[in-house]
């Protein structure tokens, strides 16, 4: 398939509104981790869809929130800057007839940069039609959106209509990424993110938010294609380390087993995964450690 139109489209919004779920649904593969906890996404993640001579490059971004750590500052900076230098932006909102501070700030950025923007109302399967109309009217009066598209990222409703709208913003030009590429993330980074996702799903309260994952070994066996993967999970306190490992190593085994299944699905081959847990106190406020764990301002 020859690509004749391609462009970059940012997906922005508050935490937990469904940006990563939408990215995965549009791309048709899991390229971004998803949990029901806020601030799951830390970096800008790129998802690529080739369709009918068009290449859509979706930028999944951290949710705009009030930062409490240096890592939080970084995530907010990524969210704000993602609206610049794109061909269009999608502001993803929940079907609530009220505009909050994160939405106000993002709409202000969209207006200031004069970015073509589409309002995407997610989770429409949770409300009645008259509630949806009120949301459309409230946002429509607040910002000159080029279109308003109601969707359910979870069940796929409205996605074809959304792609038809977004297609109009793609400039003429060749593909930005190779045709067989679905994300710009290196494989080892995807594997680290999958492991972090399982930590978020299995652990409670603040503990998973204070974790980072570093893949220290990623090698493929020549004879079988099996991947040997070693990863270190960093946390902020000794007490957190004990909880992550669990009684008799049960929690770490559960997290690792869930991660391995998803990594094998993503890589398409058998994976041997070994995990360790180490403590790096207050790493979320240490700029050097933040950068070492892959959260770089030039990403």
N, C-alpha and C positions, 0 to 999 in steps of 0.2 A: 504493500500500500504506500503510495507516494503522499507525503505530508505537504500540503500547500498552504496551510495556515497553522500558526502555533502561537501560544501566549501564556503568560503567567497570571494566575488568579489567586489572590490571598483570601484565606478563610479566617475571619477575625470575630471575636466576641468575648464574653465573660467566661470564666472557668465553668466547666461542666455543662456547657450548652449543647455539646455534641459535635464539635469540630472534627475530632479524630474519627468518630463513627462515620461522619459524612465523607471525609477523605477516603476512608477504606471502601465505603459503599460506591463512591464515584469511580475509584480506580479498579474496583473489583477484586482487590487483594488486600490483605492486612499489611499495610506499610507503617501504620501508626498505632501505638498501644492505646488501649481503651480501658478505663475503669470508671466507677461511679464516684471516685474521689476527685476533688478539685486539684488543679495544678499537676495533672498527670503528665502533660506535654511540657517539656522544658526547652527544647530546641525548635527551630523552624524545620519542619519535615516536608520533603518534597514528594508528591505522588503524581505519577504520569499516566495519562489515559490517551491512547490513540484511537480515534473513531472517525470514520467517513472522511479521511483526508485531513483531519484536524488533530493537533496534539495539544491537549489541555495539561498544563503543569500547575497542579494545585499546591499551595503552600499552607500547610497546617501549622498554626501558631499557638504559643502559650496563651492561656486566658489572661485578659487584662484584670489585674487585682492589686490590692494594696500590699506592696512588698514589705516584708519584715526581716529579710536577710539580704546579703550581697547576691546570693543566687536568685532571690526574688527580684532584685533590681535588674539583674541580667534578663530574666524572663520578660519583665515588663518592657524593657528596651527592645527586645526582639519583637514583641507584640506590636509596639508602636511603629517601629521602623518597617515592618512587613507591608504596610500600606503604600510605602514609597516604591517607585520603580516597578510597578506591576501594570498589567493591561486592564485589570479590573479587580474589584474587591467584593467579597460577599460578607455582609454583616449578618452573622447567624444569631438569632434571638429565640427565646422561648415565647410561647403564645400567651404573654401577659400584657395587659393593657396599661403598661406603665414603663417609662423609659428611665433606666437606672444610670448611675454615674459612669460605669464602664462604657455603656452604649453611647452616652452623650459625648464622652471623650473621643471615641472612635469615629463617630459621625463628624465631629469637629475636624479630626485629621483628614477624613475623606473630603470634606468641603475645602479645607485649606490647600490640599494637594490636587484638588479637582480630578479625583480618580473616579472613573465610571463605577458606580456601585449598585449592587442588587441586594435588596433585603430578603433574606431567607428565613422564614418562620418555621422552626423545627418543632417536632413533637406534636403535630396537628392531630395525631390519633388520640390525644389526651383531652381535647376540648370540643365544644359544640361550635357550629358554623357561625352563630351570631357573635360569640366571643372572638373568633378569628377575624371577623370583619372589623371589630373595634380595635384590635391590635394593628391591622392594616391601615386604618384611618389615622391612628395616633402616630405611627412611624412615618406614614406618607406625608403628614403635615410638618414633620420635624426635619426632613432631609430630602433633597431631590433625587430619590432613587430612580434608576432607569427602569426597574421592574421590581415587583414584589412576588415572590414565589413561595407558597406554603408547601412544606414537605414533611415526611417522616423518614429521617435517615435510617432509623432502626428497621422499618419494613419496606423501604425503597419507594414509598409513595412520592410522586412528584419529581423524581430524579431526572426522568427523560425530559420533562418540561424545563427543568433547570438547565440541563445541558444545551437545549435548544436556544435558551436565552443567552447563555454564556458564549456560545459559538459566535454570536454577532460581535463580540469584543476581541476576537482573535485576529491579529494582523496577518496579512499575507506574508508568507516566509517559510523557510525550511524547518524541519524538526529541531528542537533545542536539545533533545536527548535521543540516544539510540532507540530504535523501535522496540527492542526486547527489554528495555529498562522500565521498571515500575516505581523506583525510588532512587534518589541520589545518595542515600545512606550506604556506607560500606557494609558488607555482610556482618562483620564483627560488631558494628554499632547496632544493627538491627537485633542481633543476638543479645547484646547487653540490655537493650530496651525491653525485650521480651522478658528477660529475667527480672528486671525492675518492675514490670507490670505485675508479675506474679507476687512480688513482695507487697505491692499496693493492694492486691486482691486478698492476700492471706493474712496481712497484719493490720492491727487496729491503731487508731488515733494518730499520733504524730510520728511514730516510729518509721513507717515506710517513707514518709516525706524527707526523713533525714538519711536516706540511703543513696548510695551511688554505686554503680557497677562498672568494673574495669575488666575487659577480656584480656587475659595475660598470655593465652595461647590459643591459636586458631590454625590448625593444620589439617590437610586432607591426606589420607593414606593413598598412595599411588595404586596399590593393588585392588582396593575395594571401594574407594571413594568415601569411606567412613570419615567423619570429621571428629577430631579430638579437640575439645573445647575446655579451657580452664578459665574460671572467672573468680574475681575477688569482689565480695560485697563489703562496702565500707559503711559503717554507721557511726553515730556521734557519741555513744556512751557504752560503757561496759555492760550496763544493765540491758541495753538494747541488743547487744551482741548475744546475750543469753537467751533473750526472747526469740531472736531470729533463728538461732540454732535449735531451740526447743528442747524438751525433755528427751534425752537419749538421741538427740539429733533429728527428732521427728519433724519439726517445722522446716528445717533446711532441706530435708529429704523431700517433703511435700512440694515446697517451692521449686526445687530443682527438677523434680519429676514433671510438674506442670509445664515448666519452661522448656524442658527437653522435647516434650511432645510438640509444642508450637514451633520450636526451632527446626525440628525434623520436617515438619509440614512446610515451613518456609524454604528450607534448603533442599528438600526433595531427596534426602538421604539419611542414613542412620547417624546419630550423634552420640558420642560419649562425653558427658558433661561432668566436670568436677568443680565444686564450689567451696570457697573459704570465706570466712567472715573476719574482718579486721576493724579496729576502732581508729577513727580520725576525728578527734574532738572538734566540734564547731566548724567542720569543713565548709559549711554553707556560708560562712562569713570570711573565709580565707580565699582571696582572689587567685592565688597560685594553685591551690587545690581545685577550685572551681574550673580553672582552665585545664588542669591535668585530667580532669574527668570529662573533658570534651565540650564544655560549655564556653565557647569562645565568641567574643563579640564580633568577630569577622565572619561568623557562619552565615 
